């Protein structure tokens, strides 16, 4: 296919050239009705490009097939059989894949380091999760993707599960051995779904980790807004093989999708695909070189350490995306939460993730020497402003880190039944032994510590209590103060 085309962008150019006008939504009429104060901040062009996809850019029956052409070009660019665009993020895409593979009942193998959107999919679908344990790193206090052996063990224990859903890359940039895991699934005639939200760029450079489709996955979900140059909420799910019903997958996405998708989100995905097909190798060459310079420089700053070798070995991850710069700040004697707050308040720098001892700087193809120099300068200043010098307005707070066995909570109810059943609020300190009726998720990275249907234990309660005191953000908790939690009511 001619990868130099961008059907959605071309159609938008044509729409504006012909001076079309619609007595339809959106009501701002290409910005004509927007007040001066709003347009002074947002500008006119976003409104001029905000059109109906059906009955606006295309006709009411979508006979121009601009969206279909764009999706076909995306599939061709990355070697998938089919591609579907979503304007509701990978959160929608992964739910659609879960519904299509698992239906409205039954079981699904899911890695326990799954994103909160996957837990939401369990609540919607009624599926019972059969958790695949990731590899817990007791030295680093983080999880690595599950090994092929752990996946094989999970299939042996739950042979009736509809499929496997795995997250790779993780929010830390670490990757599973997807090729081996896909082989294990396919020997059982079961599909592999990969939540590859952080991996949209992977098909376009050989030095990046193996892309899920190349590794044999059946469905792969990517967020173009994370590691590409699309707008927020721009997502694509790719399909290959015959283990997933494509018509059902499309229908499930349609059930969840808005009936008023944002054209600009679609068009930006289309434009990014064209750019990567034309220049992706060179663009990512520069990005990787810049990332390696940043990693080496930060690792030389006293008190900071960039994780690399310790993330990739037999008992850890299979591969690593070097654009994810994971910085251990334990040498500064403060938490990652404190460092993230300091960088934002004192240097105007936001990092993508923070935890009890780390911060994560996510680089992309858009970064330049100027932006990375600013990051390096801020990190150097951060290291100089260590505790005891008078620059810090907070004291380090210890976070209780549970043992791996204590983090693997027992599932006694389906997430759906626990979420929609009779519930009550009780003090967090009294929750041990009670069944959670809500998910509690440190965000970012958005991996739930507690899932509806799991039984609280004392170690996780201490982790949440001390983590909140240290600055952990848990935005989906019913009680933001984490003093009380929602549990299944006793009969």
C-alpha positions as CSV (number, residue, x, y, z in Angstrom):
1,X,0.0,0.0,0.0
2,X,1.0,3.6,-0.5
3,X,2.2,4.6,2.9
4,X,2.7,8.2,1.8
5,X,-1.1,8.7,2.0
6,X,-3.1,9.9,5.0
7,X,-6.7,9.5,4.0
8,X,-8.2,11.2,7.1
9,X,-5.9,14.2,6.8
10,X,-6.5,14.4,3.0
11,X,-10.2,14.3,3.5
12,X,-10.0,17.0,6.2
13,X,-8.0,19.2,3.8
14,X,-10.7,18.6,1.1
15,X,-13.5,19.5,3.5
16,X,-12.0,22.8,4.4
17,X,-11.0,23.6,0.7
18,X,-14.6,23.0,-0.3
19,X,-15.9,25.2,2.5
20,X,-18.4,22.6,3.6
21,X,-20.8,23.6,6.4
22,X,-23.0,21.3,8.6
23,X,-26.2,22.0,10.4
24,X,-25.2,19.2,12.7
25,X,-23.1,18.8,15.8
26,X,-20.6,20.0,17.0
27,X,-22.5,23.1,17.9
28,X,-19.5,25.4,17.9
29,X,-19.7,25.3,14.0
30,X,-15.9,25.0,13.4
31,X,-15.2,27.6,16.1
32,X,-17.6,30.3,15.0
33,X,-19.5,30.2,18.2
34,X,-16.6,30.0,20.6
35,X,-16.1,33.0,22.8
36,X,-13.0,35.1,22.5
37,X,-11.6,34.2,25.9
38,X,-11.7,30.5,25.1
39,X,-10.3,30.8,21.7
40,X,-7.5,33.0,23.1
41,X,-6.3,30.0,25.0
42,X,-7.2,27.1,22.7
43,X,-7.0,28.9,19.4
44,X,-9.4,28.5,16.5
45,X,-7.8,25.6,14.6
46,X,-8.8,22.8,17.0
47,X,-12.4,23.8,16.6
48,X,-12.0,24.1,12.8
49,X,-10.8,20.5,12.7
50,X,-13.5,19.2,15.1
51,X,-16.0,17.6,12.7
52,X,-18.4,14.7,12.7
53,X,-16.7,11.6,11.2
54,X,-20.0,10.3,9.8
55,X,-22.2,12.9,8.1
56,X,-19.5,15.4,8.2
57,X,-16.0,14.5,7.0
58,X,-17.5,11.4,5.3
59,X,-21.1,11.0,4.2
60,X,-23.8,9.5,6.3
61,X,-23.0,5.9,5.1
62,X,-19.2,6.4,5.3
63,X,-18.9,5.6,1.6
64,X,-15.6,7.6,1.3
65,X,-14.1,4.9,3.6
66,X,-11.5,7.4,4.9
67,X,-11.4,5.8,8.3
68,X,-11.3,2.3,6.9
69,X,-8.5,3.3,4.5
70,X,-6.5,4.7,7.4
71,X,-7.0,1.6,9.5
72,X,-5.9,-0.6,6.5
73,X,-2.8,1.5,6.0
74,X,-1.9,1.1,9.7
75,X,-2.3,-2.7,9.5
76,X,-0.1,-2.8,6.4
77,X,2.5,-0.6,8.0
78,X,3.0,-2.9,11.0
79,X,2.2,-6.2,9.4
80,X,-1.1,-6.9,11.2
81,X,-4.1,-8.5,9.5
82,X,-6.4,-5.8,10.8
83,X,-6.3,-2.6,12.8
84,X,-9.1,-0.7,14.6
85,X,-8.8,2.9,15.8
86,X,-10.2,4.0,19.1
87,X,-10.7,7.5,20.5
88,X,-11.3,6.2,24.0
89,X,-7.8,5.1,24.7
90,X,-6.4,1.6,25.2
91,X,-8.7,1.4,28.2
92,X,-11.5,0.8,25.7
93,X,-9.5,-1.3,23.4
94,X,-8.4,-3.8,26.1
95,X,-12.0,-4.1,27.4
96,X,-13.2,-4.9,23.9
97,X,-10.5,-7.6,23.5
98,X,-11.5,-9.1,26.9
99,X,-15.2,-9.2,26.0
100,X,-14.5,-10.7,22.5
101,X,-12.2,-13.5,23.8
102,X,-13.9,-14.2,27.1
103,X,-17.5,-13.4,26.5
104,X,-19.8,-12.6,29.4
105,X,-18.8,-15.4,31.6
106,X,-16.0,-17.9,32.2
107,X,-12.3,-17.3,33.0
108,X,-9.4,-15.4,31.6
109,X,-5.7,-15.7,32.5
110,X,-4.4,-12.2,33.4
111,X,-1.1,-11.1,34.8
112,X,-1.5,-9.6,38.2
113,X,0.4,-6.5,37.2
114,X,-2.5,-5.6,34.9
115,X,-3.6,-2.0,34.5
116,X,-6.8,-0.7,36.3
117,X,-8.6,-0.7,32.9
118,X,-8.3,-4.5,32.8
119,X,-9.9,-4.7,36.2
120,X,-12.7,-2.5,34.9
121,X,-13.1,-5.0,32.1
122,X,-13.5,-7.8,34.6
123,X,-16.3,-5.8,36.4
124,X,-18.1,-5.1,33.1
125,X,-17.8,-8.6,31.7
126,X,-18.3,-10.8,34.7
127,X,-15.2,-12.8,33.8
128,X,-13.3,-14.5,36.6
129,X,-9.6,-13.6,36.7
130,X,-7.1,-16.4,37.0
131,X,-4.0,-14.5,38.0
132,X,-0.6,-15.2,36.5
133,X,2.0,-14.2,39.0
134,X,4.6,-11.7,37.8
135,X,8.2,-12.1,39.0
136,X,8.5,-10.2,42.2
137,X,11.9,-8.6,42.7
138,X,12.5,-8.4,46.4
139,X,15.7,-6.3,46.0
140,X,14.1,-3.6,43.8
141,X,10.6,-3.9,45.1
142,X,9.0,-4.0,41.7
143,X,7.5,-6.7,39.4
144,X,9.0,-8.2,36.2
145,X,6.7,-9.7,33.6
146,X,5.9,-13.4,34.2
147,X,8.1,-16.0,32.7
148,X,7.0,-18.6,30.1
149,X,7.3,-21.2,32.9
150,X,4.8,-19.3,35.0
151,X,2.4,-19.0,32.1
152,X,2.7,-22.7,31.4
153,X,1.9,-23.4,35.0
154,X,-1.1,-21.1,34.9
155,X,-2.5,-22.9,31.9
156,X,-2.0,-26.3,33.6
157,X,-4.0,-25.1,36.6
158,X,-6.7,-23.3,34.5
159,X,-7.0,-25.1,31.2
160,X,-10.6,-23.9,30.6
161,X,-9.6,-20.2,30.6
162,X,-10.6,-18.4,27.4
163,X,-7.2,-16.9,26.8
164,X,-4.2,-15.0,28.3
165,X,-3.9,-11.2,28.7
166,X,-0.4,-10.0,29.5
167,X,1.0,-6.5,29.9
168,X,4.2,-5.8,28.0
169,X,6.0,-3.5,28.1
170,X,5.3,-2.7,31.7
171,X,5.1,0.9,32.9
172,X,8.8,0.5,33.8
173,X,9.7,-0.4,30.2
174,X,10.4,-4.0,30.8
175,X,9.1,-6.7,28.4
176,X,8.0,-10.3,28.6
177,X,9.3,-13.2,26.4
178,X,6.2,-12.8,24.2
179,X,7.3,-15.3,21.5
180,X,7.7,-18.1,24.0
181,X,4.4,-17.2,25.7
182,X,2.5,-17.0,22.4
183,X,3.8,-20.5,21.5
184,X,2.5,-21.8,24.9
185,X,-0.9,-20.3,24.3
186,X,-1.2,-21.5,20.7
187,X,-0.3,-25.1,21.6
188,X,-3.5,-25.0,23.5
189,X,-5.4,-23.2,20.7
190,X,-5.9,-20.2,23.0
191,X,-5.4,-16.6,22.1
192,X,-2.8,-14.2,23.5
193,X,-3.9,-10.6,24.1
194,X,-1.1,-8.1,24.8
195,X,-1.7,-4.8,26.5
196,X,1.1,-3.1,24.7
197,X,-0.1,0.4,25.5
198,X,3.5,1.6,26.0
199,X,4.7,0.0,22.7
200,X,3.1,1.8,19.8
201,X,6.6,2.6,18.5
202,X,8.1,-0.9,18.7
203,X,7.3,-2.0,15.1
204,X,9.4,0.8,13.6
205,X,13.0,0.1,14.9
206,X,15.0,-3.1,15.2
207,X,16.8,-2.0,18.4
208,X,13.5,-1.8,20.3
209,X,11.9,-4.8,22.0
210,X,10.0,-7.3,19.8
211,X,6.6,-6.0,18.8
212,X,3.7,-8.3,20.0
213,X,2.4,-9.0,16.5
214,X,5.9,-10.1,15.4
215,X,6.0,-12.4,18.4
216,X,2.8,-14.1,17.5
217,X,0.2,-12.3,19.6
218,X,-3.4,-12.5,18.4
219,X,-4.6,-9.1,19.6
220,X,-2.3,-6.2,20.5
221,X,-3.5,-2.9,22.0
222,X,-1.3,0.2,21.7
223,X,-1.7,3.8,22.9
224,X,-0.4,6.1,20.1
225,X,-0.5,9.0,22.6
226,X,2.0,7.4,24.9
227,X,5.0,6.7,22.8
228,X,3.8,8.1,19.5
229,X,2.7,11.7,18.6
230,X,-1.1,11.2,18.7
231,X,-3.5,13.1,20.9
232,X,-4.5,11.8,24.3
233,X,-7.0,8.9,24.0
234,X,-5.7,7.8,20.6
235,X,-5.4,4.0,20.6
236,X,-5.2,1.1,18.0
237,X,-5.8,-2.5,18.4
238,X,-4.3,-4.9,15.9
239,X,-5.5,-8.4,15.1
240,X,-4.0,-11.4,13.3
241,X,-4.7,-15.1,13.0
242,X,-8.1,-16.9,13.5
243,X,-8.3,-17.4,17.2
244,X,-10.2,-14.2,17.8
245,X,-13.5,-13.5,16.1
246,X,-12.8,-10.3,14.3
247,X,-16.5,-9.4,13.8
248,X,-17.2,-9.9,17.5
249,X,-14.2,-7.9,18.4
250,X,-15.4,-5.0,16.3
251,X,-18.9,-5.4,17.8
252,X,-17.6,-5.3,21.3
253,X,-15.6,-2.1,20.5
254,X,-18.7,-0.6,19.1
255,X,-20.7,-1.3,22.3
256,X,-18.1,0.6,24.3
257,X,-17.1,3.3,21.9
258,X,-18.6,6.8,21.8
259,X,-21.0,7.4,18.9
260,X,-19.3,10.8,18.5
261,X,-15.6,10.0,18.1
262,X,-13.2,12.9,17.9
263,X,-11.9,13.3,14.3
264,X,-8.7,14.9,15.4
265,X,-7.7,11.8,17.4
266,X,-8.3,9.6,14.4
267,X,-6.5,12.0,12.1
268,X,-3.4,12.3,14.4
269,X,-3.1,8.5,14.4
270,X,-3.2,8.5,10.6
271,X,-0.6,11.2,10.4
272,X,1.7,9.5,12.9
273,X,1.5,6.2,11.0
274,X,2.5,8.0,7.7
275,X,5.4,9.7,9.5
276,X,6.7,6.4,11.0
277,X,6.3,4.5,7.7
278,X,8.3,7.2,5.9
279,X,10.9,8.2,8.5
280,X,10.4,6.0,11.6
281,X,13.8,4.3,11.5
282,X,15.7,7.6,11.4
283,X,13.5,9.3,13.9
284,X,13.9,6.5,16.4
285,X,17.6,6.3,15.8
286,X,17.9,9.8,17.1
287,X,15.6,9.2,20.0
288,X,17.5,6.1,21.1
289,X,20.9,7.9,20.9
290,X,19.5,10.7,23.0
291,X,18.1,8.3,25.5
292,X,21.4,6.5,25.9
293,X,23.2,9.8,26.5
294,X,20.6,10.7,29.2
295,X,20.9,7.3,30.8
296,X,24.7,7.5,31.0
297,X,24.7,11.1,32.3
298,X,22.1,10.5,35.0
299,X,23.9,7.4,36.1
300,X,27.0,9.5,36.8
301,X,25.1,11.8,39.1
302,X,25.9,11.1,42.8
303,X,22.8,9.7,44.5
304,X,21.1,8.7,41.3
305,X,21.2,5.3,39.5
306,X,19.6,4.4,36.2
307,X,18.2,0.9,36.3
308,X,19.3,-1.3,33.4
309,X,21.3,-4.6,33.9
310,X,19.3,-5.5,37.0
311,X,16.1,-5.4,34.9
312,X,17.3,-7.8,32.3
313,X,18.4,-11.3,33.4
314,X,17.1,-14.8,33.7
315,X,14.9,-14.1,36.7
316,X,13.8,-10.6,35.5
317,X,12.6,-9.2,32.2
318,X,13.2,-10.5,28.7
319,X,13.9,-7.1,27.2
320,X,13.9,-3.3,27.9
321,X,12.8,-0.2,26.1
322,X,15.7,2.2,26.7
323,X,13.4,5.2,26.1
324,X,12.0,4.5,29.6
325,X,14.6,6.0,31.9
326,X,14.0,4.5,35.4
327,X,15.9,6.4,38.0
328,X,16.5,5.0,41.5
329,X,16.7,7.9,44.0
330,X,17.3,5.8,47.1
331,X,20.8,7.2,47.3
332,X,19.3,10.6,48.1
333,X,17.5,9.3,51.2
334,X,14.0,10.4,50.0
335,X,11.2,8.8,48.2
336,X,10.4,9.0,44.5
337,X,7.2,10.8,45.5
338,X,9.1,13.6,47.1
339,X,11.5,13.8,44.1
340,X,8.6,14.1,41.7
341,X,7.0,16.8,43.7
342,X,10.3,18.8,44.0
343,X,11.0,18.5,40.2
344,X,7.5,19.9,39.4
345,X,7.5,22.6,42.0
346,X,11.1,23.8,41.7
347,X,12.0,23.1,38.1
348,X,8.7,22.8,36.2
349,X,9.5,19.2,35.2
350,X,6.9,16.4,35.4
351,X,8.0,12.7,35.4
352,X,5.8,9.9,34.3
353,X,5.9,7.7,37.3
354,X,7.1,7.8,40.9
355,X,7.1,5.3,43.7
356,X,8.7,4.8,47.1
357,X,12.3,4.9,45.6
358,X,12.1,5.7,41.9
359,X,11.1,8.2,39.3
360,X,10.6,7.5,35.6
361,X,11.4,9.9,32.7
362,X,9.8,8.7,29.5
363,X,11.6,10.0,26.4
364,X,9.9,10.0,23.0
365,X,10.7,10.8,19.4
366,X,9.7,14.4,20.0
367,X,12.4,15.1,22.6
368,X,15.4,17.2,21.6
369,X,18.8,18.1,23.0
370,X,17.2,21.2,24.6
371,X,14.5,19.2,26.4
372,X,16.8,16.5,27.6
373,X,19.4,19.0,28.7
374,X,16.7,20.6,30.8
375,X,15.9,17.3,32.3
376,X,19.6,16.6,33.1
377,X,20.0,20.0,34.7
378,X,16.9,19.5,36.9
379,X,18.1,16.0,38.0
380,X,21.6,17.4,38.8
381,X,19.9,20.1,40.9
382,X,17.7,17.5,42.6
383,X,20.7,15.5,43.6
384,X,22.4,18.6,45.1
385,X,19.2,19.5,47.1
386,X,19.4,16.3,49.1
387,X,18.1,16.2,52.8
388,X,20.0,18.2,55.3
389,X,20.8,21.1,53.0
390,X,17.6,23.1,53.8
391,X,16.1,22.8,50.3
392,X,13.6,20.1,51.2
393,X,10.3,21.0,52.8
394,X,9.3,17.4,53.5
395,X,11.0,14.6,55.4
396,X,11.4,11.1,54.0
397,X,8.6,8.7,55.1
398,X,9.2,5.0,55.3
399,X,6.9,2.9,53.1
400,X,6.2,-0.7,54.3
401,X,7.0,-3.0,51.5
402,X,5.1,-6.3,51.7
403,X,6.8,-9.6,50.8
404,X,5.7,-11.0,47.4
405,X,3.5,-13.6,49.0
406,X,1.7,-10.9,51.0
407,X,0.9,-8.9,47.8
408,X,-0.8,-11.9,46.2
409,X,-4.2,-11.5,47.7
410,X,-6.7,-14.4,47.6
411,X,-9.6,-14.0,45.1
412,X,-12.8,-15.3,46.6
413,X,-15.4,-13.6,44.5
414,X,-15.6,-12.3,40.9
415,X,-14.8,-8.6,40.6
416,X,-18.3,-8.0,39.2
417,X,-20.1,-9.6,42.1
418,X,-17.9,-7.8,44.7
419,X,-18.3,-4.5,43.0
420,X,-22.1,-4.6,42.4
421,X,-23.0,-6.5,45.6
422,X,-24.0,-5.1,49.0
423,X,-21.1,-3.1,50.4
424,X,-20.1,-1.1,53.5
425,X,-17.3,1.4,54.4
426,X,-15.0,0.3,57.3
427,X,-11.8,1.7,58.7
428,X,-8.7,0.6,56.6
429,X,-7.0,-0.6,59.7
430,X,-9.9,-3.0,60.4
431,X,-10.1,-4.4,56.8
432,X,-7.9,-7.5,57.2
433,X,-9.9,-10.6,56.3
434,X,-12.6,-8.6,54.5
435,X,-13.4,-8.8,50.8
436,X,-12.6,-5.6,48.8
437,X,-15.5,-4.1,46.9
438,X,-13.4,-1.4,45.1
439,X,-10.0,-1.3,43.4
440,X,-7.3,0.7,45.0
441,X,-4.6,1.8,42.6
442,X,-1.4,3.7,43.1
443,X,-1.4,6.0,40.1
444,X,0.8,6.2,38.1
445,X,1.5,3.5,37.0
446,X,-2.1,2.4,37.5
447,X,-1.6,-1.2,38.7
448,X,-4.2,-2.1,41.4
449,X,-2.9,-3.2,44.7
450,X,-6.4,-4.4,45.6
451,X,-9.0,-5.7,43.2
452,X,-12.7,-6.2,44.0
453,X,-13.2,-9.7,45.2
454,X,-9.8,-10.0,46.9
455,X,-9.3,-10.4,50.6
456,X,-7.3,-7.7,52.4
457,X,-4.3,-8.8,54.4
458,X,-2.4,-6.8,57.1
459,X,0.7,-6.3,54.9
460,X,-1.2,-4.6,52.1
461,X,-3.1,-2.5,54.6
462,X,0.3,-1.3,56.0
463,X,1.6,-0.7,52.5
464,X,-1.4,1.5,51.6
465,X,-1.4,3.3,54.9
466,X,2.4,4.1,54.9
467,X,2.4,4.7,51.1
468,X,-0.4,7.3,51.4
469,X,1.5,9.0,54.2
470,X,4.6,9.1,51.9
471,X,2.8,10.7,49.0
472,X,1.3,7.7,47.1
473,X,-1.7,8.8,44.9
474,X,-4.7,6.5,44.9
475,X,-7.3,8.4,42.8
476,X,-9.9,5.6,42.5
477,X,-10.2,5.0,46.2
478,X,-13.7,5.8,47.5
479,X,-12.1,7.6,50.5
480,X,-9.1,9.7,49.1
481,X,-7.7,9.9,52.7
482,X,-7.3,6.1,52.7
483,X,-8.7,6.0,56.3
484,X,-11.6,3.8,55.2
485,X,-12.3,1.3,52.4
486,X,-15.3,-0.2,50.7
487,X,-15.8,-3.9,51.4
488,X,-18.4,-6.5,50.7
489,X,-21.1,-6.4,53.4
490,X,-21.3,-9.4,55.7
491,X,-24.5,-11.4,55.4
